[in-house]
Amino acid sequence: MAKYYESTTVFNFSWDQVAQGFWKRYPNPHSSHVLSEDTITREVRSGKLFTKRLLTKTNRVPKWGERLISKNTVKIVEESIIDPNEKVLITYTRNLGYARIMSVIEKVVYKINTENPNTTIAVRSAWIDSRVMGLGRAIKAFGLDRFRKNCSQMVNGFDYVLHNMFPKMQPPNSQSHTSPLSTAEKLKDAARSASDLAKSKAKPIYASCQANQS
């Protein structure tokens, strides 16, 4: 049975700000393990923005795992749906490499905090599993502990980006109204520019990592 983890985070930024900042999470001082980002598909359907991205990440492999894992980089698929009308952002991620040894499936829902509409609540759920006979239980326990620690880094990194993007937190103007499609198109443009920026900044980091491994 897979290990299950859930956590809730409140960001002191409006949902619109969080949705914009989502595309610019990397790089940041807390995410040196994220080497590259590549957009696979992106389209607007019925006013919603659907995006699939491929991320390359690195994680230090423990001594006991070196005989199971030949390199410390792994590809992550990230799928997201942004609904600017309902103001909900949902992401799904899963690892492609070493899924038999340890698979991590994560779902995050970003929505307006009903207790304070000027803030955003993020509900994170994760399932960690392993199909390695004899070591499955230990690997799942290790994966759960590492995921919990990585969550702290992810939250701190995202919060850092948001504070830099929106240094003066202004409450959203309740009298301004934007059509869902228009908002989705803006999010699409922001996502595209952020993806290009992240890719250009990640190239030297990835090259350095590859050089160190050779």
N, CA and C of each residue as an Amber inpcrd file, in Angstrom:
protein
   642
   0.8470000  -1.1950000   0.0000000   0.0000000   0.0000000   0.0000000
   0.8830000   1.2450000   0.0000000   0.5240000   2.2100000  -0.8400000
   1.3150000   3.4300000  -0.9590000   1.2120000   4.2810000   0.3010000
   2.2970000   5.0030000   0.5860000   2.2860000   5.9680000   1.6750000
   1.5700000   7.2300000   1.1970000   0.7540000   7.8120000   2.0750000
  -0.0040000   9.0040000   1.7080000   0.4340000  10.1890000   2.5580000
   0.5510000  11.3430000   1.9060000   0.9450000  12.5590000   2.6170000
   0.0430000  13.7100000   2.1800000  -0.3410000  14.5490000   3.1320000
  -1.1710000  15.7160000   2.8000000  -0.7330000  16.8990000   3.6450000
  -0.7130000  18.0670000   3.0320000  -0.3690000  19.2800000   3.7640000
  -1.1410000  20.4510000   3.1750000  -1.2970000  21.4810000   3.9760000
  -2.0100000  22.6890000   3.5490000  -1.1260000  23.9000000   3.8170000
  -1.0110000  24.7510000   2.8150000  -0.1980000  25.9650000   2.9260000
  -1.0470000  27.1720000   2.5550000  -0.8640000  28.2660000   3.2700000
  -1.5420000  29.5120000   2.9500000  -0.4990000  30.5150000   2.4660000
  -0.6560000  30.9940000   1.2390000   0.2100000  32.0310000   0.6920000
  -0.4850000  33.3860000   0.8710000   0.2420000  34.3570000   1.3630000
  -0.3350000  35.6820000   1.6110000  -0.3620000  36.5260000   0.3440000
  -0.8860000  35.9340000  -0.7040000  -1.0130000  36.5900000  -1.9940000
  -2.3480000  36.1720000  -2.6020000  -2.8910000  37.0360000  -3.4500000
  -4.1700000  36.7090000  -4.0780000  -4.0020000  35.5330000  -5.0280000
  -5.1240000  34.9010000  -5.3750000  -5.0640000  33.7640000  -6.2770000
  -4.4760000  34.1710000  -7.6210000  -4.8400000  35.3430000  -8.1350000
  -4.3200000  35.8040000  -9.4230000  -2.7920000  35.9260000  -9.3780000
  -2.2720000  36.4280000  -8.2660000  -0.8260000  36.5490000  -8.1290000
  -0.1570000  35.1870000  -8.0720000  -0.7560000  34.2640000  -7.3370000
  -0.2020000  32.9130000  -7.2420000  -0.2250000  32.2200000  -8.6090000
  -1.3170000  32.4060000  -9.3570000  -1.4290000  31.7850000 -10.6790000
  -0.3760000  32.3290000 -11.6350000  -0.0620000  33.6160000 -11.5270000
   0.9950000  34.1930000 -12.3590000   2.3700000  33.7150000 -11.9010000
   2.5740000  33.6960000 -10.5860000   3.8650000  33.2980000 -10.0420000
   4.1790000  31.8370000 -10.2510000   3.1480000  31.0130000 -10.4470000
   3.3420000  29.5790000 -10.6250000   4.3200000  29.2770000 -11.7500000
   4.2820000  30.0710000 -12.8310000   5.1310000  29.8140000 -13.9880000
   6.5640000  30.3000000 -13.7770000   6.7850000  31.0700000 -12.7270000
   8.1180000  31.6240000 -12.4970000   8.7290000  31.1070000 -11.2010000
   8.2870000  29.9260000 -10.7800000   8.8110000  29.3510000  -9.5360000
  10.2940000  29.0380000  -9.6240000  10.7690000  28.6950000 -10.8040000
  12.1720000  28.3310000 -10.9770000  12.8400000  29.2800000 -11.9610000
  14.1370000  29.5930000 -11.7080000  14.9370000  29.1770000 -10.5510000
  14.6880000  30.0770000  -9.3390000  15.0080000  29.5680000  -8.1560000
  14.9870000  30.3510000  -6.9250000  16.0120000  29.7350000  -5.9740000
  16.4040000  30.4540000  -4.9280000  17.4750000  29.9600000  -4.0440000
  17.1720000  28.6300000  -3.3630000  15.9130000  28.2310000  -3.3320000
  15.5380000  26.9880000  -2.6590000  15.3460000  25.8210000  -3.6330000
  15.6300000  26.0380000  -4.9180000  15.3250000  24.9930000  -5.9080000
  16.5100000  24.6790000  -6.8080000  17.7030000  24.6020000  -6.2470000
  18.8800000  24.2920000  -7.0540000  18.7990000  22.8810000  -7.6480000
  17.8760000  22.0590000  -7.1210000  17.7320000  20.6880000  -7.6290000
  16.9520000  20.6390000  -8.9380000  16.3030000  21.7500000  -9.3310000
  15.5660000  21.7900000 -10.5960000  16.5210000  22.2580000 -11.6890000
  16.8410000  21.3660000 -12.6180000  17.8480000  21.6570000 -13.6360000
  17.2760000  22.2870000 -14.8990000  16.0780000  21.8680000 -15.3030000
  15.5160000  22.3930000 -16.5490000  14.0050000  22.2500000 -16.5750000
  13.3700000  23.0600000 -17.4370000  11.9240000  23.0170000 -17.6650000
  11.6730000  23.0570000 -19.1690000  10.8030000  22.2100000 -19.6460000
  10.4370000  22.2140000 -21.0610000   8.9310000  22.0390000 -21.1820000
   8.3040000  22.9010000 -21.9830000   6.8630000  22.8080000 -22.1990000
   6.5830000  21.8300000 -23.3350000   5.7380000  20.8460000 -23.0630000
   5.3820000  19.8420000 -24.0700000   4.1530000  20.2960000 -24.8510000
   3.0830000  20.6370000 -24.1400000   1.8680000  21.1390000 -24.7820000
   1.2720000  22.2540000 -23.9320000   0.5650000  23.1400000 -24.5980000
  -0.1630000  24.2030000 -23.8830000  -1.2980000  24.6810000 -24.7730000
  -2.5000000  24.7080000 -24.2340000  -3.6440000  25.1670000 -25.0140000
  -4.7460000  25.6730000 -24.1020000  -5.5830000  26.5560000 -24.6640000
  -6.7440000  27.0850000 -23.9420000  -7.9830000  26.3820000 -24.4780000
  -8.7240000  25.7430000 -23.5660000  -9.9670000  25.0750000 -23.9370000
 -11.0660000  25.5060000 -22.9740000 -12.1450000  26.0310000 -23.5250000
 -13.2980000  26.4660000 -22.7230000 -12.8770000  27.4360000 -21.6150000
 -11.9550000  28.3060000 -21.9400000 -11.5210000  29.3140000 -20.9740000
 -10.5330000  28.8110000 -19.9370000 -10.1020000  27.5440000 -20.0600000
  -9.1350000  26.9880000 -19.1200000  -7.8000000  26.7670000 -19.8290000
  -6.7130000  26.9640000 -19.0840000  -5.3810000  26.7790000 -19.6380000
  -4.8390000  25.4130000 -19.2210000  -4.5820000  24.5550000 -20.2250000
  -4.0520000  23.2140000 -19.9790000  -2.5800000  23.1980000 -20.4150000
  -1.7100000  22.7590000 -19.5310000  -0.2760000  22.7450000 -19.8240000
   0.3490000  21.4360000 -19.3530000   1.2470000  20.9150000 -20.1620000
   2.0400000  19.7510000 -19.7560000   3.5120000  20.1330000 -19.9220000
   4.2820000  19.9260000 -18.8480000   5.6950000  20.2730000 -18.8890000
   6.5480000  19.0890000 -18.4400000   7.8020000  19.1200000 -18.8600000
   8.7750000  18.1080000 -18.4550000   9.8840000  18.8050000 -17.6760000
  10.0710000  18.3980000 -16.4300000  11.0950000  18.9740000 -15.5820000
  12.1920000  17.9470000 -15.3230000  13.4200000  18.4230000 -15.2590000
  14.5510000  17.5710000 -14.8920000  15.0300000  17.9990000 -13.5160000
  15.0480000  17.0460000 -12.5960000  15.4610000  17.3500000 -11.2350000
  16.5640000  16.3920000 -10.8090000  17.2910000  16.8130000  -9.7860000
  18.3190000  15.9530000  -9.2210000  18.1030000  15.8320000  -7.7220000
  18.4100000  14.6730000  -7.1840000  18.3050000  14.4280000  -5.7520000
  19.4620000  13.5440000  -5.3340000  20.0720000  13.8810000  -4.2310000
  21.1880000  13.0680000  -3.7620000  20.6830000  11.6720000  -3.4020000
  21.3750000  10.6710000  -3.9190000  20.9870000   9.2790000  -3.6730000
  21.6840000   8.7720000  -2.4090000  20.9300000   8.1870000  -1.4710000
  21.5700000   7.6430000  -0.2680000  22.4590000   6.4590000  -0.6180000
  23.3900000   6.1380000   0.2590000  24.3510000   5.0620000   0.0020000
  23.6610000   3.7490000  -0.3490000  22.5940000   3.4310000   0.3980000
  21.9320000   2.1540000   0.1670000  21.2010000   2.1020000  -1.1770000
  20.9740000   3.2820000  -1.7770000  20.2510000   3.3100000  -3.0390000
  21.1410000   3.3400000  -4.2660000  22.4600000   3.4490000  -4.0510000
  23.3700000   3.5650000  -5.1870000  23.3680000   2.3200000  -6.0770000
  23.0940000   1.1520000  -5.4860000  23.0730000  -0.0700000  -6.3080000
  21.7770000  -0.2090000  -7.1020000  20.7650000   0.6050000  -6.7590000
  19.4910000   0.5630000  -7.4770000  19.3660000   1.6740000  -8.5130000
  20.0440000   2.7980000  -8.2490000  19.9170000   3.9780000  -9.1030000
  21.2830000   4.3510000  -9.6480000  21.4190000   4.4010000 -10.9820000
  22.7110000   4.6500000 -11.6060000  23.0610000   6.1310000 -11.7040000
  22.0580000   7.0120000 -11.7340000  22.3330000   8.4500000 -11.7820000
  21.2940000   9.1760000 -10.9530000  21.6440000  10.3930000 -10.5460000
  20.7850000  11.1010000  -9.5960000  19.8910000  12.1410000 -10.2440000
  19.6300000  12.0340000 -11.5450000  18.6850000  12.9330000 -12.1990000
  17.4450000  12.1450000 -12.6090000  16.3020000  12.8060000 -12.5930000
  15.0520000  12.1430000 -12.9350000  14.1370000  13.1240000 -13.6670000
  13.3620000  12.6080000 -14.6010000  12.3970000  13.4170000 -15.3510000
  11.0540000  13.3950000 -14.6230000  10.4460000  14.5720000 -14.5370000
   9.1490000  14.7280000 -13.8780000   8.1440000  15.3110000 -14.8710000
   6.9810000  14.6810000 -14.9920000   5.9060000  15.2350000 -15.8180000
   4.9890000  16.0610000 -14.9270000   4.7550000  17.2920000 -15.3260000
   3.8650000  18.1830000 -14.5830000   2.7030000  18.6060000 -15.4930000
   1.4950000  18.2730000 -15.0970000   0.3050000  18.6840000 -15.8360000
  -0.5030000  19.6450000 -14.9700000  -0.9800000  20.7140000 -15.5770000
  -1.7090000  21.7190000 -14.8010000  -2.9520000  22.1880000 -15.5440000
  -3.9390000  22.5640000 -14.7720000  -5.1840000  23.1240000 -15.3100000
  -5.4760000  24.4020000 -14.5260000  -5.5910000  25.5020000 -15.2390000
  -5.9360000  26.7720000 -14.6010000  -7.3220000  27.1910000 -15.0650000
  -8.2080000  27.3830000 -14.1120000  -9.5620000  27.8650000 -14.3960000
  -9.6930000  29.2640000 -13.7960000  -9.4700000  30.3180000 -14.5940000
  -9.5260000  31.6860000 -14.0660000 -10.9280000  32.1350000 -13.7110000
 -11.9450000  31.4260000 -14.2090000 -13.3200000  31.7740000 -13.8720000
 -13.6450000  31.3290000 -12.4510000 -13.3390000  30.0590000 -12.1500000
 -13.5670000  29.5260000 -10.7990000 -12.4140000  29.8440000  -9.8600000
 -11.3140000  30.3560000 -10.4310000 -10.0890000  30.6720000  -9.6770000
  -9.5710000  29.4410000  -8.9400000  -9.2520000  28.4370000  -9.7440000
  -8.6800000  27.1950000  -9.2300000  -7.5270000  26.7910000 -10.1380000
  -6.4140000  26.4450000  -9.5420000  -5.2500000  25.9250000 -10.2550000
  -4.9540000  24.5430000  -9.6910000  -4.9560000  23.5350000 -10.5580000
  -4.7060000  22.1610000 -10.1350000  -3.4860000  21.6390000 -10.8780000
  -2.5630000  21.0370000 -10.1470000  -1.3800000  20.4530000 -10.7760000
  -1.2690000  18.9770000 -10.4100000  -0.7750000  18.1990000 -11.3720000
  -0.4970000  16.7810000 -11.1600000   0.9450000  16.5280000 -11.6090000
   1.7350000  15.8730000 -10.7760000   3.1000000  15.5470000 -11.1560000
   3.3810000  14.0760000 -10.8640000   4.2810000  13.5070000 -11.6640000
   4.7050000  12.1210000 -11.4390000   6.0900000  11.9520000 -12.0410000
   6.8850000  11.0880000 -11.4560000   8.2260000  10.8380000 -11.9820000
   8.1800000   9.7740000 -13.0690000   9.0130000   9.9670000 -14.0980000
   9.0950000   9.0090000 -15.1980000  10.1960000   7.9910000 -14.9500000
  11.3310000   8.4660000 -14.4480000  12.4500000   7.5670000 -14.2090000
  12.3500000   6.8700000 -12.8610000  12.8250000   5.6330000 -12.7980000
  12.8960000   4.8530000 -11.5610000  11.5410000   4.6960000 -10.8720000
  10.4710000   4.6830000 -11.6590000   9.1300000   4.5750000 -11.0790000
   8.9170000   3.2320000 -10.3890000   9.6080000   2.1970000 -10.8500000
   9.4600000   0.8950000 -10.1950000  10.1030000   0.9170000  -8.8050000
  11.2390000   1.6150000  -8.7060000  11.9250000   1.6990000  -7.4210000
  11.1290000   2.5750000  -6.4600000  10.7610000   3.7540000  -6.9270000
   9.9080000   4.6210000  -6.1020000   9.1320000   5.5750000  -7.0060000
   7.8260000   5.5170000  -6.9130000   6.9790000   6.4290000  -7.6800000
   6.3560000   7.4510000  -6.7340000   6.3260000   8.6930000  -7.1930000
   5.7290000   9.7700000  -6.4050000   4.7010000  10.4750000  -7.2790000
   3.4650000  10.4020000  -6.8840000   2.3780000  11.0840000  -7.5820000
   1.8530000  12.1780000  -6.6690000   1.8070000  13.3810000  -7.1940000
   1.4280000  14.5320000  -6.3630000   0.3050000  15.3320000  -7.0290000
  -0.6030000  15.7980000  -6.2090000  -1.6760000  16.6760000  -6.6700000
  -1.7170000  17.8980000  -5.7490000  -1.7720000  19.0850000  -6.3550000
  -1.8660000  20.3120000  -5.5720000  -3.0300000  21.1430000  -6.1060000
  -3.8720000  21.6160000  -5.2100000  -5.0000000  22.4670000  -5.5850000
  -4.7950000  23.8390000  -4.9380000  -4.6720000  24.8680000  -5.7860000
  -4.5480000  26.2400000  -5.3130000  -5.9060000  26.9210000  -5.5080000
  -6.4540000  27.4660000  -4.4380000  -7.7480000  28.1310000  -4.5350000
  -7.8120000  29.2840000  -3.5270000  -8.8110000  30.1200000  -3.6750000
  -8.9770000  31.2580000  -2.7720000  -9.2650000  30.7600000  -1.3690000
  -8.5970000  31.3620000  -0.4220000  -8.8200000  31.0230000   0.9810000
 -10.1290000  31.6630000   1.4400000 -11.1200000  30.8600000   1.7560000
 -12.4310000  31.4000000   2.1280000 -12.3790000  32.2240000   3.4130000
 -11.3910000  31.9530000   4.2670000 -11.2810000  32.7070000   5.5160000
 -10.6510000  34.0780000   5.2900000  -9.9120000  34.2220000   4.2040000
  -9.3110000  35.5100000   3.8320000  -9.1490000  35.5180000   2.3230000
 -10.0990000  36.0920000   1.5920000 -10.0920000  36.0470000   0.1230000
  -8.8690000  36.6830000  -0.5240000  -8.0950000  37.4700000   0.2360000
  -6.8920000  38.0790000  -0.3190000  -5.6910000  37.1360000  -0.2600000
  -5.8940000  35.9410000   0.2440000  -4.8290000  34.9460000   0.3230000
  -5.2330000  33.6850000  -0.4410000  -4.2690000  32.8090000  -0.6470000
  -4.4900000  31.5930000  -1.4230000  -4.1040000  30.3740000  -0.6060000
  -4.9420000  29.3640000  -0.6350000  -4.6630000  28.1280000   0.0810000
  -4.2460000  27.0520000  -0.9230000  -3.2210000  26.2990000  -0.5690000
  -2.7320000  25.2150000  -1.4220000  -2.8400000  23.9100000  -0.6540000
  -3.6140000  22.9810000  -1.1880000  -3.7800000  21.6640000  -0.5610000
  -2.9780000  20.6590000  -1.3780000  -1.9840000  20.0690000  -0.7570000
  -1.0700000  19.1540000  -1.4370000  -1.3170000  17.7170000  -0.9780000
  -1.4800000  16.8000000  -1.9350000  -1.6420000  15.3800000  -1.6400000
  -0.5860000  14.6100000  -2.4160000  -0.0300000  13.5740000  -1.7910000
   1.0090000  12.8000000  -2.4700000   0.8920000  11.3290000  -2.1010000
   1.2280000  10.4830000  -3.0810000   1.2290000   9.0400000  -2.8840000
   2.6170000   8.5230000  -3.2580000   3.3000000   7.8800000  -2.3040000
   4.6480000   7.3490000  -2.5280000   4.5740000   5.8260000  -2.4880000
   5.0730000   5.1850000  -3.5440000   4.9890000   3.7310000  -3.6250000
   6.3000000   3.1520000  -4.1370000   6.4900000   1.8550000  -3.9110000
   7.6740000   1.1480000  -4.3930000   7.2970000  -0.2960000  -4.6780000
   7.9030000  -0.8460000  -5.7480000   7.6470000  -2.2350000  -6.1110000
   8.8920000  -3.1020000  -5.9650000   9.8310000  -2.6370000  -5.1550000
  11.0550000  -3.4100000  -4.9220000  10.7810000  -4.4380000  -3.8250000
  10.8970000  -5.6910000  -4.1700000  10.6230000  -6.7630000  -3.2090000
  11.6420000  -6.7310000  -2.0630000  11.1230000  -6.8050000  -0.8560000
  11.9850000  -6.8480000   0.3110000  12.3930000  -5.5070000   0.8540000
  12.4650000  -4.4790000  -0.0360000  12.8920000  -3.1380000   0.3910000
  11.7850000  -2.1030000   0.2410000  10.6250000  -2.5450000  -0.2700000
   9.5460000  -1.6120000  -0.5580000   9.1400000  -0.7580000   0.6260000
   8.9740000  -1.3820000   1.7820000   8.5290000  -0.6450000   2.9600000
   9.5440000   0.4260000   3.3670000  10.8330000   0.0630000   3.3560000
  11.8810000   1.0100000   3.7410000  11.9900000   2.1450000   2.7230000
  11.8560000   1.8140000   1.4410000  11.9480000   2.8390000   0.3950000
  10.7920000   3.8160000   0.5070000   9.5940000   3.3100000   0.7610000
   8.4320000   4.1870000   0.9000000   8.5750000   5.1080000   2.1100000
   9.1060000   4.5760000   3.2070000   9.3170000   5.4000000   4.4000000
  10.3430000   6.4890000   4.1190000  11.4240000   6.1120000   3.4090000
  12.4460000   7.0830000   3.0330000  11.8530000   8.1470000   2.1080000
  11.0700000   7.6960000   1.1030000  10.4710000   8.6260000   0.1530000
   9.5220000   9.6030000   0.8160000   8.7550000   9.1230000   1.7820000
   7.8180000  10.0000000   2.4930000   8.5690000  11.0690000   3.2770000
   9.6360000  10.6590000   3.9450000  10.4200000  11.6170000   4.7310000
  11.0750000  12.6610000   3.8330000  11.6380000  12.2060000   2.7000000
  12.2760000  13.1480000   1.7810000  11.2500000  14.0690000   1.1470000
  10.0940000  13.5410000   0.7850000   9.0600000  14.3790000   0.1760000
   8.6160000  15.4660000   1.1470000   8.4540000  15.1020000   2.4160000
   8.0490000  16.0700000   3.4360000   9.0660000  17.2200000   3.5300000
  10.3490000  16.8740000   3.4880000  11.3880000  17.9060000   3.5500000
  11.4110000  18.7410000   2.2800000  11.2180000  18.0910000   1.1360000
  11.2030000  18.8240000  -0.1300000  10.0320000  19.7930000  -0.2110000
   8.9070000  19.4260000   0.4190000   7.7400000  20.3140000   0.4300000
   8.0840000  21.6500000   1.0630000   8.8450000  21.5950000   2.1390000
   9.2470000  22.8240000   2.8210000  10.0700000  23.7010000   1.8770000
  10.9780000  23.0820000   1.1160000  11.7810000  23.8280000   0.1530000
  10.9130000  24.4170000  -0.9500000   9.9630000  23.6200000  -1.4450000
   9.0830000  24.0850000  -2.5160000   8.2680000  25.2860000  -2.0760000
   7.7120000  25.2160000  -0.8710000   6.9060000  26.3170000  -0.3510000
   7.7590000  27.5660000  -0.1590000   8.9430000  27.3950000   0.4340000
   9.8280000  28.5350000   0.6570000  10.2700000  29.1610000  -0.6590000
  10.5430000  28.3140000  -1.6530000  10.9560000  28.8280000  -2.9500000
   9.8460000  29.5970000  -3.6450000   8.6360000  29.0510000  -3.6200000
   7.4940000  29.7170000  -4.2520000   7.1990000  31.0350000  -3.5400000
   7.2640000  31.0200000  -2.2170000   7.0080000  32.2290000  -1.4460000
   8.0540000  33.2990000  -1.7640000   9.2950000  32.8730000  -1.9480000
  10.3790000  33.8010000  -2.3060000  10.0760000  34.4730000  -3.6510000
   9.6590000  33.6660000  -4.6290000   9.3430000  34.1910000  -5.9560000
   8.1780000  35.1790000  -5.8810000   7.1430000  34.8360000  -5.1320000
   5.9750000  35.7080000  -5.0190000   6.3340000  37.0430000  -4.3710000
   7.1640000  37.0040000  -3.3510000   7.5640000  38.2510000  -2.6900000
   8.3870000  39.1340000  -3.6230000   9.1540000  38.5160000  -4.5110000
   9.9310000  39.2990000  -5.4640000   9.0800000  39.8310000  -6.6080000
   8.0750000  39.0690000  -7.0110000   7.1940000  39.5170000  -8.0770000
   6.2260000  40.5930000  -7.6090000   5.7560000  40.4520000  -6.3710000
   4.7460000  41.3630000  -5.8370000   5.2050000  41.9000000  -4.4800000
   6.2260000  42.7730000  -4.4850000   6.7600000  43.2890000  -3.2150000
   5.7630000  44.0910000  -2.4130000   4.8440000  44.7430000  -3.1090000
   3.7910000  45.5000000  -2.4210000   2.4860000  44.7550000  -2.6400000
   2.0580000  44.0460000  -1.6270000   0.8490000  43.2290000  -1.7600000
  -0.3890000  44.1250000  -1.7310000  -0.9860000  44.2920000  -2.8770000
  -2.1870000  45.0940000  -2.9920000  -3.3970000  44.1760000  -3.0640000
  -4.4530000  44.4600000  -2.3040000  -5.6560000  43.6250000  -2.4080000
  -6.2610000  43.7570000  -3.7900000  -6.8010000  42.6870000  -4.3310000
  -7.3940000  42.7370000  -5.6720000  -8.5460000  43.7280000  -5.7380000
  -8.6640000  44.4130000  -6.8820000  -9.7190000  45.3930000  -7.0930000
 -11.0250000  44.6570000  -7.3810000 -11.9340000  44.6980000  -6.4300000
 -13.1850000  43.9430000  -6.5760000 -14.0840000  44.5180000  -7.6560000
 -13.8020000  45.7440000  -8.1360000 -14.6570000  46.3600000  -9.1440000
 -14.1880000  46.0680000 -10.5610000 -12.9990000  45.4800000 -10.6940000
 -12.5100000  45.1790000 -12.0310000 -12.8960000  43.7580000 -12.4040000
 -13.3260000  43.5670000 -13.6380000 -13.7620000  42.2580000 -14.0960000
 -13.0690000  41.9520000 -15.4240000 -12.5340000  40.7370000 -15.5460000
 -11.8740000  40.2970000 -16.7650000 -12.5020000  38.9920000 -17.2070000
 -12.7110000  38.8440000 -18.4970000 -13.3290000  37.6240000 -18.9920000
 -12.3900000  36.4460000 -18.7850000 -12.9240000  35.2400000 -18.5560000
 -12.0860000  34.0590000 -18.3340000 -11.0850000  33.8220000 -19.4480000
 -11.5170000  33.9800000 -20.7030000 -10.6270000  33.7120000 -21.8220000
  -9.4890000  34.7150000 -21.8440000  -9.7870000  36.0000000 -21.5720000
  -8.7470000  37.0110000 -21.5550000  -7.7240000  36.7180000 -20.4740000
  -8.1890000  36.3430000 -19.3110000  -7.2810000  36.0060000 -18.2130000
  -6.4530000  34.7870000 -18.5640000  -7.0760000  33.8020000 -19.1700000
  -6.3600000  32.5910000 -19.5540000  -5.2660000  32.9040000 -20.5680000
  -5.5480000  33.8030000 -21.5100000  -4.5520000  34.1700000 -22.5050000
  -3.3720000  34.8780000 -21.8430000  -3.6510000  35.7040000 -20.8370000
  -2.5770000  36.3810000 -20.1180000  -1.7190000  35.3680000 -19.3740000
  -2.3760000  34.3890000 -18.7570000  -1.6390000  33.3500000 -18.0530000
  -0.7980000  32.5280000 -19.0360000  -1.3480000  32.3150000 -20.2160000
  -0.6300000  31.5600000 -21.2450000   0.6300000  32.3020000 -21.6570000
   0.5300000  33.6320000 -21.8650000   1.6920000  34.4220000 -22.2410000
   2.7280000  34.4310000 -21.1260000   2.2680000  34.5550000 -19.8860000
   3.1900000  34.5500000 -18.7470000   3.8940000  33.2100000 -18.6390000
   3.1610000  32.1370000 -18.8860000   3.7470000  30.8010000 -18.8160000
   4.8080000  30.6210000 -19.8870000   4.5330000  31.1090000 -21.0830000
   5.4750000  30.9550000 -22.1930000   6.7790000  31.7120000 -21.9110000
   6.6690000  32.9660000 -21.4660000   7.8650000  33.7560000 -21.1980000
   8.6540000  33.1900000 -20.0320000   7.9410000  32.6950000 -19.0100000
   8.6290000  32.1030000 -17.8520000   9.3580000  30.8360000 -18.2500000
   8.7500000  30.0420000 -19.1240000   9.3750000  28.8020000 -19.5770000
  10.6610000  29.0960000 -20.3390000  10.6380000  30.1020000 -21.2110000
  11.8340000  30.4640000 -21.9720000  12.9340000  30.9680000 -21.0520000
  12.5590000  31.7810000 -20.0560000  13.5400000  32.3140000 -19.1130000
  14.1660000  31.2010000 -18.2810000  13.3310000  30.2970000 -17.7740000
  13.8400000  29.2020000 -16.9470000  14.7680000  28.3080000 -17.7490000
  14.4160000  28.0590000 -19.0140000  15.2330000  27.1790000 -19.8450000
  16.6180000  27.7820000 -20.0690000  16.6680000  29.1170000 -20.3350000
  17.9510000  29.7580000 -20.5820000  18.8300000  29.7630000 -19.3450000
  18.2140000  29.9210000 -18.1590000  18.9860000  29.9500000 -16.9210000
  19.4020000  28.5590000 -16.4730000  18.6340000  27.5480000 -16.8760000
  18.9230000  26.1870000 -16.4250000  20.0310000  25.5290000 -17.2270000
  20.2770000  25.9770000 -18.4660000  21.2580000  25.3200000 -19.3230000
  22.6500000  25.2450000 -18.7010000  23.2110000  26.3770000 -18.1830000
  24.5550000  26.2580000 -17.5910000  24.5880000  25.3780000 -16.3580000
  23.5010000  25.3570000 -15.5750000  23.4390000  24.5060000 -14.3850000
  23.4530000  23.0440000 -14.7960000  22.6640000  22.7160000 -15.8180000
  22.5800000  21.3300000 -16.2860000  23.9150000  20.8800000 -16.8700000
  24.5720000  21.7970000 -17.6250000  25.8580000  21.4670000 -18.2230000
  26.8970000  21.1980000 -17.1520000  26.8660000  22.0030000 -16.0960000
  27.8050000  21.8120000 -14.9850000  27.5670000  20.4850000 -14.2930000
  26.2880000  20.1180000 -14.0970000  25.9490000  18.8500000 -13.4530000
  26.4350000  17.6750000 -14.2930000  26.2520000  17.7570000 -15.5990000
  26.6760000  16.6800000 -16.4850000  28.1910000  16.5370000 -16.4740000
  28.9050000  17.6840000 -16.4190000  30.3550000  17.6580000 -16.3950000
  30.8880000  17.0100000 -15.1290000  30.2000000  17.2720000 -14.0100000
  30.6200000  16.7050000 -12.7330000  30.4130000  15.1940000 -12.6890000
  29.3880000  14.7180000 -13.4240000  29.0820000  13.2880000 -13.4100000
  29.9910000  12.4970000 -14.3470000  30.5850000  13.1950000 -15.3520000
  31.4230000  12.4820000 -16.3250000  32.8320000  12.2430000 -15.7940000
